[in-house]
Amino acid sequence: MSKLNTDYGQTNNGYMFGGDLMLSPQKFRFLTPSLEVRYTGSTGSVITESSFAGGLKIGKGFHRFHPYANLLIGYGAITYVFAGGQSDNSIIFDAGVGLDFEVYRRFSIKVDGQEQFWKLGQASSELTPQMITVGLSYRIPGGIGRKR
């Protein structure tokens, strides 16, 4: 479940799903890098937004707590419902932080905050929507470079 501040004075309900591929943790002593992809979407009476982005995620585990930060680049589309469904799109930059808290074996509670940076059209129109997500994540067993 997500809440998105659209940067148009409206808060939309939204959703996020994605995945990440952890790079070999044995090669990095203090931080665990991974490659992440994610899709976000939101719907509202004024604006709907969706984006697909990928990039680098850096994390560190402390027992059951796994904080992380990410920096992603991707594509975003916005539809202006109030303007009869006109739309625009943009290359986006997405930066954020989050925490995965292990609750049972491979399941974690995820709390995630992201801010996106959109540059729309030829005008100097910039958007910076922010999204907060709370949900459940699942870690697939095994993986590249992981010894168990």
C-alpha positions as CSV (number, residue, x, y, z in Angstrom):
1,M,0.0,0.0,0.0
2,S,1.4,3.4,-1.0
3,K,0.5,7.0,-0.6
4,L,1.8,9.4,-3.3
5,N,2.1,13.1,-3.0
6,T,1.7,14.0,-6.7
7,D,3.3,17.5,-6.5
8,Y,-0.1,18.8,-7.7
9,G,-1.6,19.3,-4.3
10,Q,-3.2,15.9,-4.3
11,T,-2.4,12.6,-2.5
12,N,-3.2,9.4,-4.4
13,N,-3.4,5.8,-3.4
14,G,-0.8,3.8,-5.1
15,Y,1.2,0.6,-5.3
16,M,4.8,-0.5,-6.0
17,F,6.3,-3.9,-7.0
18,G,9.8,-4.9,-8.0
19,G,12.8,-7.0,-7.3
20,D,16.5,-6.8,-6.7
21,L,19.4,-9.0,-7.5
22,M,22.0,-9.1,-4.7
23,L,25.6,-8.9,-5.9
24,S,28.1,-11.2,-4.2
25,P,28.0,-10.1,-0.5
26,Q,31.4,-11.8,0.2
27,K,33.2,-9.2,-1.9
28,F,31.9,-6.2,0.0
29,R,32.7,-6.1,3.7
30,F,30.4,-3.3,5.0
31,L,27.7,-2.8,2.4
32,T,25.6,-5.1,0.2
33,P,25.0,-3.7,-3.3
34,S,22.2,-5.0,-5.6
35,L,20.6,-4.1,-8.8
36,E,17.0,-3.1,-8.4
37,V,14.0,-2.6,-10.7
38,R,10.6,-1.3,-9.7
39,Y,7.2,-0.2,-11.1
40,T,5.1,2.3,-9.2
41,G,1.6,3.5,-10.0
42,S,-1.1,5.7,-8.5
43,T,-4.6,6.7,-9.5
44,G,-6.5,9.8,-8.5
45,S,-9.3,12.1,-9.6
46,V,-6.9,14.8,-10.8
47,I,-3.7,13.0,-11.9
48,T,-2.5,9.4,-12.4
49,E,1.2,8.6,-12.4
50,S,3.2,5.5,-13.3
51,S,6.9,4.8,-13.6
52,F,9.4,2.0,-14.3
53,A,12.9,2.5,-13.1
54,G,16.1,0.5,-12.3
55,G,19.5,1.1,-10.8
56,L,21.7,0.6,-7.7
57,K,20.6,-0.3,-4.2
58,I,23.0,-0.3,-1.3
59,G,22.1,-2.0,2.0
60,K,23.4,-3.3,5.3
61,G,21.9,-6.0,7.5
62,F,21.8,-5.7,11.3
63,H,20.2,-8.9,12.6
64,R,16.6,-8.6,11.5
65,F,16.9,-5.0,10.3
66,H,18.0,-4.3,6.7
67,P,18.2,-0.5,5.9
68,Y,18.9,0.5,2.3
69,A,19.2,3.4,-0.1
70,N,18.7,3.4,-3.8
71,L,19.3,5.6,-6.9
72,L,17.3,4.7,-10.0
73,I,16.7,6.0,-13.4
74,G,13.7,5.2,-15.6
75,Y,10.6,6.3,-17.5
76,G,7.4,8.0,-16.1
77,A,4.0,8.7,-17.5
78,I,1.5,11.2,-16.2
79,T,-2.2,11.5,-17.2
80,Y,-4.1,14.7,-16.4
81,V,-7.6,13.4,-15.6
82,F,-8.9,17.0,-15.0
83,A,-7.8,18.0,-18.5
84,G,-9.7,15.3,-20.4
85,G,-7.0,12.6,-20.1
86,Q,-4.1,14.5,-21.7
87,S,-0.8,12.9,-20.9
88,D,2.9,13.6,-20.8
89,N,6.0,11.5,-20.1
90,S,9.6,12.0,-18.8
91,I,12.9,10.4,-18.0
92,I,12.8,10.2,-14.3
93,F,15.4,10.0,-11.5
94,D,14.3,8.2,-8.3
95,A,16.1,8.4,-5.0
96,G,15.0,6.9,-1.7
97,V,15.6,5.0,1.5
98,G,13.9,2.1,3.2
99,L,13.9,-0.6,5.8
100,D,13.1,-4.3,5.5
101,F,12.4,-6.0,8.9
102,E,12.5,-9.8,8.8
103,V,9.4,-11.2,10.5
104,Y,9.5,-14.9,9.4
105,R,12.1,-16.8,7.5
106,R,12.0,-15.2,4.0
107,F,9.2,-12.6,4.7
108,S,9.9,-9.0,5.7
109,I,7.8,-5.9,6.4
110,K,9.0,-3.2,4.0
111,V,8.8,0.6,4.7
112,D,10.0,2.6,1.7
113,G,10.2,6.3,0.9
114,Q,11.1,7.6,-2.6
115,E,11.2,11.0,-4.3
116,Q,11.2,11.2,-8.1
117,F,12.4,14.0,-10.3
118,W,10.5,14.6,-13.5
119,K,11.2,17.1,-16.3
120,L,8.0,17.4,-18.4
121,G,7.7,18.7,-22.0
122,Q,9.8,21.6,-23.4
123,A,8.8,24.0,-20.6
124,S,10.6,24.3,-17.4
125,S,7.9,22.2,-15.7
126,E,9.4,19.9,-13.1
127,L,7.6,17.6,-10.7
128,T,9.0,15.9,-7.6
129,P,6.4,13.4,-6.5
130,Q,7.1,11.5,-3.2
131,M,5.8,8.1,-2.3
132,I,5.7,6.2,1.0
133,T,5.1,2.4,0.8
134,V,4.4,-0.1,3.5
135,G,4.1,-3.7,2.4
136,L,5.5,-7.2,2.5
137,S,8.6,-8.5,0.7
138,Y,9.7,-12.1,0.0
139,R,13.3,-13.2,-0.5
140,I,13.8,-16.0,-3.0
141,P,16.1,-18.7,-1.6
142,G,19.6,-19.2,-3.0
143,G,21.1,-16.5,-5.1
144,I,24.3,-15.6,-6.8
145,G,27.3,-15.8,-4.5
146,R,25.4,-16.7,-1.4
147,K,26.6,-19.5,0.8
148,R,24.1,-21.2,3.2
